[in-house]
Amino acid sequence: MKKTLFILALAALVLISAGCQKKKPEDIIIEAQMKIRRGDFIGARIDLKELIKKHPDDPAIPQARFFLSQCYYYENDFPQVREQLAEVYKNLGLANPMGRDSFKIILSTYRAEKNYQDGIKEAENLVKSLPPDDVFGYEINCMISDLLIDDKKTSEAVAHLENLIPIGKNHEMRLIALERLIAIHATEKNYDAAIKAYEDYNEKFGDDKIRDNLLAGQAFFYQEKGDSEKAKELFAKSVEGYKTLIENTLDKTEKADWTFRMGRTYEIQKDYDSAQKTYQDIIEQYGDTPLKQVAQLALADLYYTQGQKEKTLEYLQGLLKENPQDMDFVNMLRNRVMALMREKAREGATTDSLQQSPDVAEQPSGK
């Protein structure tokens, strides 16, 4: 009997010891993330601060600081957000995605505080510290225009971006600035300026990779300003350019890419039948390229754009059944399905409330 009691006591002691073992920093961070998702920002903040205090040199600490900054952001404690994220990007460096994201979030805090000048200074200091051809530095330089726009300095933002476009070393860089510039003109409904920006870029940097995209962009803004003839001409020119590129390349992925861009051009000009056929062609002819899934999502979006919500939902659910193993694609599909179902539920609730409202209920004729 004594032996049995001893064994039970020993087992209990082992279990208690196991339960009292310190959690790994990674486990604490995961638990904090779960609390953040549940909206328990205070609980997450307490756990993460304690972790940082006890294990300041642990390799997981930059990640802990990153999630701690989320708690502070929710609480509008922007100086603390900057303090935590500055440590993250200094520790990880800007070659690390979390380091880069940290600096972008830092800039967003200045926008949230409407402290635009300090945000611009911080961005400029970072840009100066990086090589002139650094892509991230160029992107941050472009983000200065966002701060200028928020500060109601639109003309300065436009000039800043116009100066940045020529110094980009390739399309990847230059288009970051061009897209922002076009967005400003579109917001201002300055369609002529948007058209000119596309024309200037095409004249200086246009090549097979970008020319037809730029023509489609010009066509869109001619369409917006009511010049349907010019829009039609440029859309047709863009489509013909894509067809030539498709015919002249042997690379299957390139063919799929040009075909997809052509589909987008049809969609922009609201030629939905041609867009649908083009996306379906990609799915059928280039099913072994990465563009297949892109085209499938574009096709779902096209159905939605045309108000065919039931068809969109049915199509997305069909894709889920076809791709059970591709978790990244499955997650994208699930997010769209859930968003669409929530939208339908809201519409159903609105319809029910309208039907029950005395304001819209059938009224007596008054006879």
Secondary structure, DSSP 8 states (H G I E B T S, - for coil): -HHHHHHHHHHHHHHHHHHHS---HHHHHHHHHHHHHHT-HHHHHHHHHHHHHH-TT-TTHHHHHHHHHHHHHHTT-HHHHHHHHHHHHHHH-TTSHHHHHHHHHHHHHHHHHT-HHHHHHHHHHHHHHS-TT-HHHHHHHHHHHHHHHHTT-HHHHHHHHHHHGGG-SSHHHHHHHHHHHHHHHHHTT-HHHHHHHHHHHHHHH--TTTHHHHHHHHHHHHHHTT-HHHHHHHHHHHHHHHHHHHHH---HHHHHHHHHHHHHHHHHTT-HHHHHHHHHHHHHHSTTSTHHHHHHHHHHHHHHHTT-HHHHHHHHHHHHHH-SS-HHHHHHHHHHHHHHHHHHHHHHHHHHHHHH-TTTS------
